[in-house]
Amino acid sequence: MARVSRGHSGGGSWAMFAKLLFRVGSYTRPMVETDDELEEIRQRKREQLEARLRGETVPEEEETADSPSEPIHVEGASHLQEVTGQYDVVLADFYADWCGPCKMLEPIVADIASETDAAVVKVDIDVHQQLAAQYQVQGVPTMVLFADGEVAERIVGVRDKGELTSLIQRHGS
């Protein structure tokens, strides 16, 4: 008679899942420095907008740069903040190398980077677990659309190029 095991089988994958769940759950609040940096970006954007509304010319160095034609691979939280502060619209693609749907989305994301005014960033959730937790990424692919440094949309799952382009245009200047 075969022995039936109850509980976990081998323990490895369940233990890793529980450990990851614990890690993700414990990093849901951004660091204080992050909040301060975000407030600085918001203040700078407010000042630029007020100057434009008064009809003043905003100095060249404060103008938003042309968006890159290729996705930018994020190196950490401060790098993501730097990019979202530098460009008006940023599409962040939270992905994993092992994720099949993420691989399907990759050429679409590359096309969006080259064909739209949005900057596109890629965030590897296995490398940047704290960043994924900060933006409440619970599954991949997840895309977060930033407009003027703020989260404007959250998209989970594969979407076609037309839908993503429309979202970018809706939030662009």
Backbone as CSV, one residue per row, in Angstrom:
resi,resn,N_x,N_y,N_z,CA_x,CA_y,CA_z,C_x,C_y,C_z
1,MET,0.841,-1.165,0.000,0.000,0.000,0.000,0.889,1.233,0.000
2,ALA,0.542,2.164,-0.852,1.330,3.385,-0.973,1.027,4.313,0.198
3,ARG,2.055,4.961,0.649,1.904,5.891,1.761,1.518,7.261,1.207
4,VAL,0.486,7.842,1.725,0.020,9.158,1.296,0.543,10.170,2.298
5,SER,1.233,11.162,1.788,1.804,12.194,2.642,0.866,13.380,2.693
6,ARG,0.584,13.828,3.886,-0.238,15.029,4.039,0.665,16.186,4.412
7,GLY,0.239,17.375,4.054,1.077,18.546,4.337,1.838,18.916,3.082
8,HIS,3.052,19.369,3.286,3.832,19.821,2.142,4.679,18.695,1.598
9,SER,4.998,18.768,0.302,5.847,17.742,-0.303,7.228,18.328,-0.529
10,GLY,8.171,17.896,0.233,9.533,18.371,0.073,9.793,19.668,0.808
11,GLY,8.785,20.493,1.004,8.931,21.702,1.778,9.620,22.857,1.080
12,GLY,10.404,22.589,0.069,11.208,23.628,-0.551,10.408,24.745,-1.165
13,SER,9.482,24.410,-2.057,8.761,25.472,-2.763,7.797,26.202,-1.830
14,TRP,7.133,25.486,-0.923,6.227,26.154,0.006,6.992,27.086,0.937
15,ALA,8.129,26.626,1.421,8.928,27.453,2.320,9.414,28.706,1.608
16,MET,9.837,28.547,0.350,10.287,29.723,-0.411,9.137,30.682,-0.647
17,PHE,7.933,30.144,-0.947,6.769,31.000,-1.165,6.425,31.768,0.110
18,ALA,6.410,31.065,1.246,6.085,31.720,2.517,7.115,32.790,2.853
19,LYS,8.392,32.506,2.585,9.450,33.472,2.851,9.277,34.716,1.973
20,LEU,8.973,34.506,0.678,8.754,35.624,-0.237,7.538,36.431,0.194
21,LEU,6.465,35.741,0.579,5.251,36.428,1.023,5.543,37.276,2.250
22,PHE,6.322,36.739,3.177,6.684,37.488,4.366,7.498,38.724,3.987
23,ARG,8.469,38.549,3.088,9.299,39.683,2.663,8.461,40.752,1.998
24,VAL,7.601,40.343,1.057,6.775,41.316,0.335,5.871,42.047,1.307
25,GLY,5.253,41.327,2.235,4.349,41.954,3.185,5.039,42.914,4.123
26,SER,6.320,42.717,4.394,7.000,43.563,5.364,7.589,44.829,4.761
27,TYR,7.488,45.019,3.467,8.075,46.200,2.837,7.030,47.056,2.126
28,THR,5.830,47.103,2.625,4.782,47.836,1.923,4.875,49.348,2.099
29,ARG,5.560,49.846,3.113,5.693,51.288,3.302,7.001,51.773,2.718
30,PRO,6.983,52.843,1.916,8.234,53.389,1.403,9.066,54.007,2.522
31,MET,10.353,54.135,2.283,11.256,54.730,3.257,10.980,56.229,3.374
32,VAL,11.354,56.821,4.484,11.126,58.245,4.722,11.837,59.077,3.658
33,GLU,13.072,58.686,3.297,13.797,59.439,2.272,13.016,59.457,0.965
34,THR,12.334,58.361,0.656,11.544,58.266,-0.558,10.431,59.306,-0.537
35,ASP,9.738,59.437,0.584,8.664,60.410,0.701,9.193,61.837,0.525
36,ASP,10.357,62.125,1.123,10.949,63.451,0.988,11.325,63.753,-0.453
37,GLU,11.921,62.773,-1.124,12.305,62.970,-2.519,11.079,63.176,-3.398
38,LEU,10.029,62.393,-3.152,8.795,62.566,-3.919,8.206,63.955,-3.704
39,GLU,8.240,64.442,-2.474,7.706,65.767,-2.190,8.509,66.846,-2.915
40,GLU,9.837,66.666,-2.990,10.676,67.620,-3.735,10.305,67.632,-5.210
41,ILE,10.084,66.468,-5.786,9.697,66.373,-7.200,8.348,67.040,-7.412
42,ARG,7.406,66.765,-6.519,6.073,67.387,-6.631,6.165,68.909,-6.559
43,GLN,6.972,69.406,-5.614,7.129,70.849,-5.457,7.724,71.468,-6.725
44,ARG,8.765,70.827,-7.278,9.397,71.336,-8.505,8.397,71.355,-9.660
45,LYS,7.596,70.300,-9.793,6.586,70.244,-10.853,5.524,71.328,-10.644
46,ARG,5.092,71.547,-9.386,4.111,72.593,-9.088,4.637,73.964,-9.507
47,GLU,5.911,74.238,-9.158,6.522,75.521,-9.498,6.610,75.702,-11.016
48,GLN,6.968,74.636,-11.728,7.038,74.721,-13.189,5.662,75.003,-13.781
49,LEU,4.635,74.313,-13.281,3.282,74.512,-13.778,2.788,75.927,-13.478
50,GLU,3.030,76.420,-12.275,2.613,77.774,-11.924,3.301,78.807,-12.806
51,ALA,4.584,78.587,-13.103,5.318,79.509,-13.973,4.707,79.514,-15.370
52,ARG,4.366,78.355,-15.864,3.734,78.271,-17.202,2.379,78.962,-17.212
53,LEU,1.605,78.775,-16.133,0.291,79.408,-16.056,0.399,80.934,-16.021
54,ARG,1.484,81.452,-15.439,1.716,82.899,-15.423,2.287,83.403,-16.738
55,GLY,2.546,82.462,-17.680,3.091,82.849,-18.974,4.595,82.998,-18.990
56,GLU,5.253,82.567,-17.930,6.708,82.665,-17.855,7.342,81.491,-18.602
57,THR,8.529,81.723,-19.101,9.273,80.658,-19.756,10.035,79.878,-18.698
58,VAL,9.878,78.564,-18.742,10.580,77.701,-17.790,11.981,77.478,-18.341
59,PRO,13.016,77.677,-17.521,14.393,77.515,-17.995,14.631,76.145,-18.617
60,GLU,15.554,76.103,-19.594,15.869,74.887,-20.340,16.201,73.702,-19.452
61,GLU,17.027,73.885,-18.426,17.452,72.751,-17.620,16.303,72.129,-16.847
62,GLU,15.201,72.847,-16.669,14.060,72.281,-15.961,13.065,71.616,-16.898
63,GLU,13.213,71.813,-18.184,12.313,71.188,-19.145,12.508,69.681,-19.128
64,THR,11.473,68.962,-19.464,11.541,67.517,-19.516,12.352,67.087,-20.728
65,ALA,13.211,66.126,-20.528,14.063,65.617,-21.603,13.247,64.748,-22.553
66,ASP,13.766,64.600,-23.788,13.154,63.670,-24.726,13.244,62.273,-24.133
67,SER,12.204,61.495,-24.340,12.215,60.153,-23.764,13.160,59.249,-24.552
68,PRO,13.793,58.305,-23.856,14.705,57.379,-24.524,13.934,56.444,-25.457
69,SER,14.593,55.992,-26.507,13.933,55.139,-27.494,14.009,53.656,-27.126
70,GLU,14.673,53.334,-26.027,14.758,51.952,-25.550,14.396,51.918,-24.075
71,PRO,13.885,50.780,-23.602,13.579,50.678,-22.172,14.832,50.855,-21.307
72,ILE,14.632,51.466,-20.156,15.698,51.678,-19.177,15.554,50.598,-18.104
73,HIS,16.625,49.893,-17.799,16.585,48.887,-16.738,16.880,49.578,-15.409
74,VAL,15.909,49.540,-14.505,15.996,50.228,-13.225,17.024,49.551,-12.332
75,GLU,17.827,50.387,-11.672,18.884,49.893,-10.794,18.522,49.993,-9.315
76,GLY,17.358,50.562,-9.010,16.933,50.680,-7.616,15.854,51.732,-7.476
77,ALA,15.382,51.914,-6.239,14.289,52.851,-5.967,14.653,54.282,-6.343
78,SER,15.865,54.714,-6.005,16.247,56.092,-6.317,16.355,56.299,-7.829
79,HIS,16.779,55.275,-8.546,16.857,55.377,-10.016,15.458,55.521,-10.607
80,LEU,14.488,54.743,-10.100,13.109,54.861,-10.581,12.563,56.255,-10.285
81,GLN,12.821,56.776,-9.102,12.358,58.127,-8.763,12.999,59.168,-9.666
82,GLU,14.266,58.995,-9.961,14.962,59.921,-10.846,14.308,59.944,-12.225
83,VAL,13.994,58.767,-12.753,13.379,58.678,-14.078,11.968,59.260,-14.061
84,THR,11.172,58.942,-13.030,9.800,59.465,-12.985,9.786,60.976,-12.766
85,GLY,10.835,61.518,-12.179,10.943,62.966,-12.025,11.444,63.658,-13.274
86,GLN,12.159,62.935,-14.105,12.772,63.516,-15.298,11.819,63.567,-16.490
87,TYR,10.922,62.594,-16.597,10.024,62.499,-17.751,8.574,62.684,-17.314
88,ASP,7.772,63.305,-18.173,6.364,63.550,-17.850,5.582,62.257,-17.670
89,VAL,5.774,61.311,-18.592,5.053,60.042,-18.547,6.067,58.903,-18.567
90,VAL,5.912,57.987,-17.613,6.820,56.837,-17.510,5.975,55.580,-17.347
91,LEU,6.267,54.585,-18.181,5.626,53.284,-18.053,6.633,52.334,-17.424
92,ALA,6.332,51.848,-16.214,7.219,50.914,-15.518,6.682,49.505,-15.703
93,ASP,7.509,48.648,-16.282,7.157,47.247,-16.519,7.828,46.394,-15.448
94,PHE,7.031,45.905,-14.476,7.542,45.013,-13.444,7.439,43.599,-14.010
95,TYR,8.569,42.919,-14.142,8.623,41.639,-14.833,9.540,40.661,-14.091
96,ALA,9.541,39.416,-14.573,10.474,38.398,-14.086,10.963,37.609,-15.301
97,ASP,12.212,37.205,-15.272,12.789,36.452,-16.394,12.075,35.121,-16.629
98,TRP,11.537,34.511,-15.585,10.889,33.212,-15.682,9.430,33.304,-16.124
99,CYS,8.913,34.510,-16.296,7.489,34.745,-16.576,7.208,34.720,-18.081
100,GLY,6.430,33.744,-18.528,6.074,33.630,-19.946,5.324,34.840,-20.482
101,PRO,4.253,35.295,-19.812,3.537,36.480,-20.290,4.436,37.722,-20.347
102,CYS,5.406,37.817,-19.423,6.340,38.952,-19.453,7.163,38.927,-20.736
103,LYS,7.556,37.736,-21.152,8.328,37.600,-22.395,7.480,37.977,-23.600
104,MET,6.178,37.666,-23.547,5.275,38.058,-24.634,5.133,39.577,-24.701
105,LEU,5.174,40.223,-23.553,4.998,41.671,-23.471,6.251,42.447,-23.864
106,GLU,7.414,41.809,-23.785,8.690,42.486,-24.005,8.780,43.249,-25.339
107,PRO,8.420,42.642,-26.484,8.509,43.418,-27.739,7.509,44.576,-27.797
108,ILE,6.373,44.424,-27.143,5.376,45.503,-27.107,5.940,46.682,-26.319
109,VAL,6.559,46.384,-25.181,7.155,47.429,-24.341,8.287,48.133,-25.092
110,ALA,9.091,47.369,-25.826,10.180,47.965,-26.619,9.622,48.887,-27.696
111,ASP,8.540,48.467,-28.360,7.905,49.316,-29.384,7.366,50.605,-28.766
112,ILE,6.760,50.494,-27.603,6.210,51.681,-26.941,7.325,52.664,-26.608
113,ALA,8.463,52.146,-26.172,9.602,53.023,-25.863,10.059,53.778,-27.096
114,SER,10.091,53.114,-28.231,10.611,53.766,-29.443,9.561,54.609,-30.164
115,GLU,8.277,54.336,-29.949,7.237,54.997,-30.739,6.411,56.030,-29.986
116,THR,6.572,56.138,-28.675,5.775,57.116,-27.919,6.688,58.107,-27.207
117,ASP,6.076,59.119,-26.620,6.823,60.120,-25.861,7.082,59.683,-24.420
118,ALA,6.584,58.518,-24.041,6.785,58.035,-22.675,8.156,57.386,-22.538
119,ALA,8.743,57.544,-21.369,9.942,56.774,-21.028,9.443,55.429,-20.513
120,VAL,10.144,54.370,-20.860,9.768,53.035,-20.424,10.894,52.484,-19.560
121,VAL,10.527,51.993,-18.375,11.515,51.379,-17.490,11.109,49.939,-17.222
122,LYS,12.099,49.104,-16.998,11.859,47.702,-16.678,12.411,47.438,-15.283
123,VAL,11.581,46.800,-14.442,11.963,46.498,-13.070,11.876,44.984,-12.877
124,ASP,13.016,44.340,-12.675,13.076,42.902,-12.425,12.672,42.667,-10.975
125,ILE,11.521,42.022,-10.766,11.005,41.859,-9.409,11.848,40.907,-8.563
126,ASP,12.594,40.016,-9.203,13.457,39.110,-8.437,14.668,39.850,-7.877
127,VAL,15.143,40.843,-8.608,16.293,41.634,-8.168,15.847,42.755,-7.232
128,HIS,14.706,43.351,-7.515,14.221,44.513,-6.761,12.913,44.181,-6.040
129,GLN,12.974,43.231,-5.113,11.778,42.790,-4.389,11.164,43.904,-3.563
130,GLN,11.983,44.734,-2.933,11.446,45.828,-2.112,10.708,46.845,-2.973
131,LEU,11.238,47.113,-4.153,10.601,48.060,-5.058,9.263,47.505,-5.552
132,ALA,9.240,46.226,-5.861,7.984,45.588,-6.275,6.959,45.657,-5.144
133,ALA,7.391,45.426,-3.926,6.477,45.500,-2.781,5.986,46.928,-2.569
134,GLN,6.875,47.900,-2.743,6.503,49.305,-2.555,5.373,49.705,-3.497
135,TYR,5.391,49.165,-4.720,4.347,49.479,-5.700,3.265,48.400,-5.744
136,GLN,3.229,47.564,-4.704,2.184,46.562,-4.499,2.020,45.628,-5.690
137,VAL,3.137,45.200,-6.257,3.122,44.248,-7.354,2.900,42.866,-6.751
138,GLN,1.779,42.257,-7.102,1.448,40.944,-6.549,1.520,39.851,-7.601
139,GLY,1.648,40.221,-8.855,1.769,39.266,-9.948,2.446,39.951,-11.113
140,VAL,3.019,39.160,-11.996,3.681,39.720,-13.163,3.059,39.144,-14.426
141,PRO,3.021,39.926,-15.489,3.518,41.296,-15.560,2.538,42.294,-14.929
142,THR,3.111,43.294,-14.289,2.355,44.445,-13.796,3.042,45.683,-14.342
143,MET,2.262,46.596,-14.885,2.805,47.859,-15.369,2.192,48.991,-14.555
144,VAL,3.037,49.942,-14.210,2.583,51.120,-13.475,2.888,52.324,-14.358
145,LEU,1.864,53.113,-14.640,2.033,54.310,-15.461,2.123,55.514,-14.542
146,PHE,3.222,56.250,-14.656,3.435,57.466,-13.880,3.171,58.665,-14.786
147,ALA,2.464,59.654,-14.260,2.257,60.918,-14.967,2.650,62.026,-14.002
148,ASP,3.600,62.849,-14.407,4.108,63.938,-13.570,4.590,63.431,-12.208
149,GLY,5.273,62.289,-12.211,5.861,61.746,-10.996,4.904,60.992,-10.094
150,GLU,3.640,60.926,-10.441,2.623,60.260,-9.626,2.123,58.999,-10.323
151,VAL,1.732,57.996,-9.549,1.123,56.797,-10.131,-0.245,57.196,-10.685
152,ALA,-0.444,56.941,-11.981,-1.700,57.305,-12.630,-2.544,56.079,-12.963
153,GLU,-1.898,54.974,-13.309,-2.601,53.744,-13.689,-1.789,52.538,-13.242
154,ARG,-2.474,51.446,-12.979,-1.829,50.161,-12.686,-2.479,49.139,-13.599
155,ILE,-1.674,48.414,-14.362,-2.175,47.450,-15.331,-1.562,46.094,-14.997
156,VAL,-2.398,45.088,-14.793,-1.913,43.746,-14.487,-2.234,42.844,-15.669
157,GLY,-1.229,42.098,-16.115,-1.414,41.170,-17.228,-0.956,41.769,-18.542
158,VAL,-0.980,40.935,-19.562,-0.549,41.357,-20.892,-1.639,42.221,-21.523
159,ARG,-1.231,43.322,-22.092,-2.140,44.207,-22.828,-1.555,44.432,-24.214
160,ASP,-2.420,44.743,-25.164,-1.890,44.983,-26.512,-1.322,46.396,-26.624
161,LYS,-0.558,46.588,-27.662,0.148,47.852,-27.881,-0.822,49.033,-27.969
162,GLY,-1.942,48.841,-28.631,-2.919,49.919,-28.787,-3.482,50.399,-27.463
163,GLU,-3.798,49.464,-26.583,-4.343,49.826,-25.272,-3.317,50.592,-24.440
164,LEU,-2.075,50.125,-24.453,-1.024,50.805,-23.692,-0.720,52.189,-24.274
165,THR,-0.690,52.286,-25.597,-0.437,53.573,-26.251,-1.548,54.571,-25.914
166,SER,-2.800,54.106,-25.903,-3.921,54.987,-25.546,-3.795,55.501,-24.116
167,LEU,-3.397,54.626,-23.189,-3.217,55.056,-21.807,-2.131,56.140,-21.711
168,ILE,-1.042,55.927,-22.426,0.059,56.892,-22.416,-0.401,58.227,-22.982
169,GLN,-1.125,58.200,-24.087,-1.608,59.432,-24.709,-2.589,60.162,-23.795
170,ARG,-3.425,59.399,-23.105,-4.410,60.006,-22.201,-3.725,60.768,-21.062
171,HIS,-2.568,60.282,-20.618,-1.883,60.906,-19.495,-0.744,61.822,-19.918
172,GLY,-0.468,61.873,-21.223,0.605,62.744,-21.720,0.171,64.185,-21.768
173,SER,1.157,65.054,-22.002,0.828,66.485,-22.032,0.298,66.928,-23.358
